Amino acid sequence: MRTLGAAYRFCLNIAAVGALALTLAACAASSGHVKPASSGPGIGKGFSHDPYPSTYKAYPGMPTLVRNVTIYDGEGGRIDGGEVLFADGKIVGIGHDIAAPAGATVIDGTGKWITPGIIDIHSHLGDYPSPSIRALSDGNEATDPVTPEVWAEHSVWPQDPGFGRALTNGGVTTLQILPGSANLFGGRSVVLKNVYARTVQGMKFPGAPYGLKMACGENPKRVYGSRNREPSTRMGNIAVDRITWAKAVEYKRKWDKYEKNGGAIPDRNIAMDTLRGVLAGEILVHNHCYRADEMANVIDMSKEFGYHVTAFHHAVEAYKIPDLLKVNGVCAAVWADWYGFKMESYDGIAENLALLQKAGVCAMIHSDDENGIQRLNQEVAKALAAGRRAGIEISDAVAWEWLSFNPAKSLGIADRTGSLKPGKMADVVLWNGNPLSVYTRPEKVWIDGALLYDATNPKLRPVSDFELGLPGSGDVK
């Protein structure tokens, strides 16, 4: 049965591969110079914004109505005994007394919960896949502290079994894959739909902005200081950052001038293309940073050079500067209680998420781990309980924003996913109980309205090609 399933998935992607070949052929250049292009999908002036375009095609689904279910809509709303209807890959209706269209699948959700699919803003699946061996370790280009020219998607292995585990055990439907944190400028991130595909292009979330992974603190200074290279201190971190941003500002100025006035074509620099995209507001900055003082330094640096930090990741001390984060529109992606494992993560508290929520900061949970991504709902439950013990009352429905809507906002895709609103993608999870209970598991998971996992149907469980040939994997019966 697994072999037949893989063949079926293979056929679904044939059309996408053909489109990719045509796109690559059309983009082939006959010279080393880049000519301005004013139109075309994924094409911007001066340089191609996405020469590796998404070929994602939603799997086929059917109209589905889930009745008598407790609903968390992802934006803080709760509906008891409610109904959710989705069709043609989109949410159609949410509420009560929704009529099922002819031929729709109707599911009785009594005693169950339905939520938007979980979005993990910080993952390394595919770049650090399972099995965790050196041959598959492709997340850190630790050869220079400044590597904005590398793109995480060029390391992503779509056959990583972790993608399927995140879907079936964790209800994760969308995730951002980032480079590691060895470098100050680690490279571009990519947003993926958590679907089976033969290529990373087949997983890429259509139209999602790219991200730039940056890092501050111990990691860059340890990696390069140990080699007697700059940076070896925190002041070295900021100095190299500023030198790099100054070069990026000049690079952008030259290209902006050329696009406005013409003349000699500036030299192309792949690394500076990424930073120019950040300065133009098209690429979002995701900054690994633990300490409050360093986050404040980075915010000041972003103002100096005219870019915006979308989110600080890990942000163990974010609770110390909620006012700075809120006034500057910076989100915080944190763990529930993972801290103290190195000096810069020492001053963590379990109430971090709750305190950020109370202060009105855009906050969310994240994993940074192939196992943690399978239980992000439980991590939110821990953070919620810690807040309540401290007297911070936050409802379960509001806390679900930490799992779907706030990550979607930080990734620039909240207009398309992250909550159960009519017109949005039908990225939906049906849980077999309260999703904030340690005893609860996903029962069904839909992505763009296609049922990709059903705990009651052994034939509807994602299995990567890598796993198909593993001894002892067994056949689905």
KACOR-V781989 format. One record per residue. N is the residue number from 1. RES is the residue in one letter. OMEGA is omega in whole degrees, 0 to 359 (none if undefined). Layout:
BEGIN
n:res:omega
N:RES:OMEGA
N:RES:OMEGA
END
This chain:
BEGIN
n:res:omega
1:M:180
2:R:181
3:T:177
4:L:179
5:G:179
6:A:179
7:A:178
8:Y:179
9:R:179
10:F:182
11:C:181
12:L:185
13:N:181
14:I:181
15:A:180
16:A:180
17:V:177
18:G:178
19:A:179
20:L:181
21:A:179
22:L:180
23:T:181
24:L:179
25:A:181
26:A:183
27:C:183
28:A:183
29:A:181
30:S:179
31:S:181
32:G:180
33:H:179
34:V:180
35:K:180
36:P:175
37:A:186
38:S:182
39:S:179
40:G:182
41:P:177
42:G:184
43:I:176
44:G:180
45:K:171
46:G:179
47:F:180
48:S:182
49:H:180
50:D:178
51:P:178
52:Y:192
53:P:177
54:S:171
55:T:183
56:Y:172
57:K:181
58:A:174
59:Y:181
60:P:177
61:G:177
62:M:180
63:P:184
64:T:176
65:L:176
66:V:185
67:R:172
68:N:186
69:V:172
70:T:187
71:I:162
72:Y:188
73:D:178
74:G:179
75:E:176
76:G:181
77:G:177
78:R:176
79:I:177
80:D:181
81:G:187
82:G:182
83:E:176
84:V:177
85:L:173
86:F:182
87:A:180
88:D:176
89:G:185
90:K:170
91:I:181
92:V:182
93:G:178
94:I:181
95:G:180
96:H:174
97:D:177
98:I:181
99:A:178
100:A:177
101:P:180
102:A:177
103:G:182
104:A:170
105:T:180
106:V:183
107:I:176
108:D:183
109:G:181
110:T:180
111:G:183
112:K:180
113:W:174
114:I:184
115:T:167
116:P:174
117:G:180
118:I:178
119:I:178
120:D:183
121:I:184
122:H:179
123:S:174
124:H:177
125:L:181
126:G:176
127:D:171
128:Y:188
129:P:172
130:S:1
131:P:185
132:S:179
133:I:185
134:R:182
135:A:182
136:L:182
137:S:188
138:D:186
139:G:182
140:N:171
141:E:190
142:A:179
143:T:180
144:D:180
145:P:182
146:V:180
147:T:177
148:P:180
149:E:181
150:V:182
151:W:182
152:A:184
153:E:181
154:H:172
155:S:187
156:V:175
157:W:184
158:P:182
159:Q:178
160:D:178
161:P:181
162:G:179
163:F:179
164:G:179
165:R:179
166:A:180
167:L:189
168:T:181
169:N:187
170:G:181
171:G:181
172:V:182
173:T:179
174:T:179
175:L:175
176:Q:178
177:I:184
178:L:165
179:P:179
180:G:189
181:S:177
182:A:188
183:N:173
184:L:175
185:F:187
186:G:181
187:G:182
188:R:171
189:S:177
190:V:178
191:V:184
192:L:164
193:K:186
194:N:181
195:V:174
196:Y:173
197:A:180
198:R:182
199:T:177
200:V:177
201:Q:179
202:G:178
203:M:188
204:K:178
205:F:185
206:P:175
207:G:179
208:A:178
209:P:170
210:Y:172
211:G:170
212:L:176
213:K:173
214:M:178
215:A:174
216:C:173
217:G:192
218:E:189
219:N:181
220:P:183
221:K:176
222:R:183
223:V:186
224:Y:174
225:G:179
226:S:179
227:R:183
228:N:178
229:R:173
230:E:6
231:P:173
232:S:180
233:T:176
234:R:177
235:M:174
236:G:176
237:N:183
238:I:181
239:A:180
240:V:174
241:D:185
242:R:177
243:I:182
244:T:179
245:W:177
246:A:177
247:K:181
248:A:178
249:V:179
250:E:178
251:Y:179
252:K:180
253:R:181
254:K:181
255:W:177
256:D:179
257:K:179
258:Y:182
259:E:179
260:K:189
261:N:184
262:G:182
263:G:182
264:A:180
265:I:177
266:P:176
267:D:179
268:R:177
269:N:186
270:I:179
271:A:182
272:M:174
273:D:180
274:T:182
275:L:174
276:R:177
277:G:176
278:V:182
279:L:178
280:A:179
281:G:182
282:E:179
283:I:189
284:L:182
285:V:175
286:H:192
287:N:172
288:H:183
289:C:184
290:Y:191
291:R:181
292:A:183
293:D:179
294:E:175
295:M:178
296:A:177
297:N:181
298:V:178
299:I:178
300:D:179
301:M:179
302:S:177
303:K:180
304:E:186
305:F:171
306:G:173
307:Y:183
308:H:174
309:V:180
310:T:183
311:A:167
312:F:181
313:H:185
314:H:164
315:A:184
316:V:181
317:E:180
318:A:181
319:Y:180
320:K:185
321:I:182
322:P:180
323:D:179
324:L:180
325:L:183
326:K:184
327:V:180
328:N:177
329:G:181
330:V:178
331:C:178
332:A:175
333:A:190
334:V:171
335:W:177
336:A:186
337:D:180
338:W:181
339:Y:178
340:G:183
341:F:170
342:K:192
343:M:184
344:E:178
345:S:188
346:Y:191
347:D:177
348:G:176
349:I:182
350:A:182
351:E:186
352:N:182
353:L:182
354:A:179
355:L:177
356:L:178
357:Q:180
358:K:181
359:A:178
360:G:179
361:V:171
362:C:186
363:A:183
364:M:173
365:I:173
366:H:187
367:S:188
368:D:188
369:D:183
370:E:175
371:N:179
372:G:181
373:I:181
374:Q:182
375:R:179
376:L:176
377:N:179
378:Q:176
379:E:176
380:V:178
381:A:178
382:K:181
383:A:179
384:L:180
385:A:179
386:A:177
387:G:181
388:R:177
389:R:178
390:A:178
391:G:179
392:I:184
393:E:178
394:I:182
395:S:177
396:D:183
397:A:178
398:V:180
399:A:179
400:W:174
401:E:181
402:W:184
403:L:186
404:S:189
405:F:180
406:N:173
407:P:179
408:A:177
409:K:182
410:S:179
411:L:179
412:G:183
413:I:184
414:A:176
415:D:184
416:R:182
417:T:178
418:G:177
419:S:182
420:L:180
421:K:180
422:P:180
423:G:179
424:K:177
425:M:178
426:A:173
427:D:198
428:V:174
429:V:171
430:L:182
431:W:182
432:N:176
433:G:178
434:N:186
435:P:176
436:L:176
437:S:178
438:V:183
439:Y:187
440:T:177
441:R:171
442:P:175
443:E:177
444:K:177
445:V:176
446:W:171
447:I:187
448:D:175
449:G:179
450:A:179
451:L:183
452:L:177
453:Y:176
454:D:183
455:A:181
456:T:182
457:N:183
458:P:180
459:K:181
460:L:177
461:R:184
462:P:177
463:V:182
464:S:177
465:D:180
466:F:182
467:E:184
468:L:184
469:G:182
470:L:176
471:P:177
472:G:181
473:S:177
474:G:178
475:D:175
476:V:182
477:K:none
END
